């Protein structure tokens, strides 16, 4: 077949799907690593019934040669289906992802029956190709490898880069299986000579030095960089992979143990929180030792009572939100943990909450979280979510040396009105025994320390690029609206601003993006900004508009009820920019 | 008889009823600590919630009085963070065996180097007289009006079945022998259980001092506590309840000993600096 260029592209939206036992997500990560080394930037998301094999699953990547993608294209450019069942499910579940320019590559020998119309059969209007990936992968149990060999060849990724990335990623396989895997990669790669889709990627030769990392890995590396020494965990999806593997090929636990710290896998989140308190009681606090606890919403529900009795607990609790109730949505995403993080234990409790918006913001969110925790000597919640946790993104390598802890703040630096009677820094044990009056007073003061945070900005290296965005600077329309996302909804909101700006400007509106890493209590700068807008849209992946509520409470301005409009998505999937765009347009034009 | 100890505190508002078994156990424990020549600074008493769990409040030493059932994880982590401390959990049967039951099993399996003294009065005292996990079958309370249906929890057989490091039972009516057993429990390296028969004089009118005296006896002088099967057999006796040390197993390392942090040094964590060179070497060794 002759080579015919369908299109020269700088961005490619790709999905691979399967309903059998192929480890497509591991293969896709290996492929993204090769693509990164070739010079492509990417983001990913995926859906899977379990961490290993079996059942309907897919992995989606947005590749770009010129800029870092933030969200996924509306339509797929290429989808590889390793079996027919998974393709049927894709079309049924995600009909909008299939457009007329979508190339569907099905794992099949060429269709001999010329009367058969796959579009009619599957209900699409896309372009169909058949490639016998199973035959090409003969000898290997992983059909997806031949598929990625083929795709890599189509995208112009050199074969040696691909092979190296797959060999590294599957280095735990026995040699026999690894050889079979390399062979199927090569068979897939060479199949382009027989059938060329004609994709041509225009690759920018100016390669940026980026790292491919997911949200949980970034969190783990940021924690290690900030010299966290003790951790305690009860495994729970999607938080568990924080502990799995960092880019050094070590697990976070390897590194904690190598630092001479203590890591404990517990029997429940109740035990996890209990152990964290025990570490503090045994003398681990400000300075050389730090404690981290990673879990998800149900774990905080279970262990949260322990947070209510502690007097001083400078630690960071990460909640990789997946939604509750516990059994309802095991591997979906959510932003339902905000109010829980503020008051996880009883109605009087108020804990600071920060919510990193992007994968790379983990590196500044962790120092910020510990900075607040150590200054105020109370637990700080770091809210991530399932999407952020598994989202692999090519990020600019952060300058870790600049993000090393220096002299930690001390609670005794706080004005007396926030501290209560106790001061037990630099001592072996924290609480002077039997001084119940002192303990109670300290307990009450603990909650007032939130007020200190309202007045003082403790964010390390604020990200102005994430905090504010004006797509049409210089325009000064009379009416101003803002989109105010929190956490990972930032990605979709940022692209939605671009989609909206021209159109709304023509109708007399300025549209800006405003946002903050610290979501409770709100910072003065954000509260001041809010006043400038006629209408504020708050997109959230939950069903009650938790951040919008916080906004109303924190401003103490109930006229905001009119100005703040929630855009809610309780389907437990991430927003697309188009969804936000449509809802805002609908609201303004109605 | 008890005398003044380093662990005495001048407390005039002890909340226990006159005659409560907790007073006896309190005296026994303070004497045991004193005779072990421990200093209040190196002892941490950890408790949950209940009448028994108030004991640390009345004792000189470091203390942590936490949530119902949750004393054990806190105690385990205090020991793992600072192995130089003697960590003793002192709580009731409801807190230790009921609400904290899963922690009880987990810490036995982990072999945390702590001593657990469970005041076993077979009743919930703080909430004024409902059945506890160790209440005997048929025991009537204002809640269990037709008598308790459950089998009573047997902490000793449960602990021995999981190969605990040290399992014992005392009756607080016997000061000297109880003190000796508690001393051995505290000296033992690993998870040590002292199930303490400790009458509640107000809400349990059945399991009284007299009842405990008549329904207990000491394991024979020739009994050796190193046979697990034999220990289990003695632990499930219920016609009369044996007292003494049922089982000792010192072959298992204690939790903190297997923790990488203490391979080279016993210094508590808060006294340490990070050894980043060692970490760097490890990272280098793992790079492909």
Contacts between the chains, C-beta under 8 A, distances in Angstrom:
chain1	res1	chain2	res2	distance
A	168	B	288	5.8
A	171	B	288	6.9
A	227	B	274	6.1
A	229	B	269	7.2
A	229	B	274	7.3
A	230	B	81	7.7
A	230	B	269	7.3
A	232	B	77	7.7
A	248	B	283	4.9
A	248	B	286	6.4
A	248	B	287	7.0
A	249	B	286	4.8
A	249	B	287	6.6
A	249	B	288	6.7
A	250	B	282	7.2
A	250	B	283	6.3
A	250	B	286	5.4
A	254	B	282	7.2
A	254	B	286	7.7
A	255	B	279	6.5
A	255	B	282	7.8
A	255	B	283	7.7
A	257	B	260	4.2
A	257	B	261	7.4
A	258	B	260	7.6
A	258	B	278	6.2
A	258	B	279	4.7
A	258	B	282	4.8
A	259	B	274	5.5
A	259	B	275	7.0
A	259	B	276	7.9
A	259	B	279	5.8
A	260	B	260	7.2
A	260	B	261	4.7
A	260	B	269	7.5
A	260	B	272	6.0
A	260	B	274	7.3
A	260	B	275	6.3
A	261	B	261	6.1
A	261	B	269	7.0
A	262	B	77	7.8
A	262	B	80	5.2
A	262	B	81	6.8
A	262	B	259	5.6
A	262	B	261	5.5
A	262	B	269	7.0
A	264	B	77	7.5
A	264	B	80	7.5
A	266	B	73	7.1
A	266	B	106	7.6
A	267	B	102	5.8
A	267	B	103	7.3
A	267	B	105	8.0
A	267	B	106	4.3
A	268	B	102	6.6
A	270	B	70	6.3
A	270	B	73	7.4
A	270	B	103	7.9
A	271	B	73	4.3
A	271	B	102	7.9
A	271	B	103	6.2
A	271	B	106	6.7
A	272	B	73	7.9
A	273	B	73	8.0
A	274	B	66	7.4
A	274	B	70	5.0
A	274	B	72	7.4
A	274	B	73	3.0
A	274	B	74	4.8
A	274	B	77	7.1
A	274	B	103	7.6
A	275	B	73	4.9
A	275	B	74	7.3
A	275	B	76	6.7
A	275	B	77	4.1
A	276	B	77	7.3
A	277	B	64	7.8
A	277	B	66	7.3
A	277	B	74	5.2
A	277	B	77	7.2
A	278	B	64	7.9
A	278	B	73	6.4
A	278	B	74	4.1
A	278	B	75	6.6
A	278	B	76	6.3
A	278	B	77	2.5
A	278	B	78	4.6
A	278	B	79	8.0
A	278	B	80	7.4
A	278	B	81	6.7
A	279	B	77	4.9
A	279	B	78	7.9
A	279	B	80	7.6
A	279	B	81	5.0
A	279	B	269	7.7
A	281	B	44	7.5
A	281	B	64	5.5
A	281	B	74	6.5
A	281	B	77	7.5
A	281	B	78	5.0
A	281	B	81	7.7
A	282	B	77	6.5
A	282	B	78	4.3
A	282	B	79	7.5
A	282	B	80	7.3
A	282	B	81	2.9
A	282	B	82	4.2
A	282	B	85	7.2
A	282	B	268	6.8
A	282	B	269	7.2
A	282	B	270	7.4
A	283	B	81	6.1
A	283	B	82	5.6
A	283	B	268	5.8
A	283	B	269	6.8
A	283	B	270	3.4
A	283	B	271	7.9
A	284	B	81	5.4
A	284	B	269	5.4
A	284	B	270	5.7
A	285	B	270	7.4
A	287	B	270	8.0
A	288	B	270	7.1
A	288	B	272	6.3
A	288	B	273	6.0
A	288	B	274	6.7
A	289	B	269	5.4
A	289	B	270	6.0
A	289	B	272	7.6
A	305	B	67	5.9
A	306	B	66	7.5
A	306	B	67	6.0
A	306	B	70	6.4
A	309	B	66	6.1
A	309	B	67	5.9
A	428	B	82	6.9
A	428	B	268	7.2
A	428	B	270	7.0
A	429	B	44	7.2
A	429	B	62	4.9
A	431	B	62	7.8
A	431	B	63	7.9
A	431	B	64	7.6
A	433	B	56	8.0
A	433	B	60	7.4
A	433	B	61	6.5
A	433	B	62	5.6
A	433	B	63	5.1
A	434	B	9	6.9
A	434	B	57	6.6
A	434	B	63	7.4
A	436	B	57	7.6
